[in-house]
Amino acid sequence: MEDNQFRDRADHALEDLHRRLTAAADRHDFEADFNSGALTIEFETPPAKFVVSPNSPVKQIWVSAQLRSHKLDWDEARGEFATGGQSLAQLIGSAIGQQLGEEVKL
C-alpha cells in the first residue's frame, strides 16, 4: 500500500470511528476527541484514557487501551483495518464495554 493510500484509509477509519463514538458517548459515560490525527477516548470513572492513532511507517492503526496495545492491519477482503477477526469499531466497542462494565455497540 502506498503512503497516500494508507493516509486516506486511516483518516477515513478514524473519522468514521469518531462519528460512532460521538453518538455512543450520548448513551455512555465517556468522551471522544479527534485532534491532530489521533483519537482519544477518556473516562472519568474509573479514570482511563484510550488512544487510537495511525502509524504510517508500518501502515497500521495502533490502539492503546486497558494497558494493552493492538496493531491493526488493512484487511483487503474486509475493506477495513482489523486484528484478530475484529474491526477497529468492534475492538474499541469491546474495550469501552469492558471499561464501563456494560455492552457498547459502535
JOHUKA-V349216 format. One record per run of one state. SS is the DSSP state (H for helix, E for strand, C for the rest). FROM is the first residue (numbers start at 1). TO is the last residue. If there is no record, write none. Layout:
BEGIN
ss	from	to
SS	FROM	TO
SS	FROM	TO
END
This chain:
BEGIN
ss	from	to
C	1	2
H	3	25
C	26	30
E	31	35
C	36	37
E	38	43
C	44	47
E	48	55
H	56	58
C	59	59
E	60	65
C	66	67
E	68	75
C	76	79
E	80	83
C	84	85
E	86	87
H	88	100
C	101	106
END
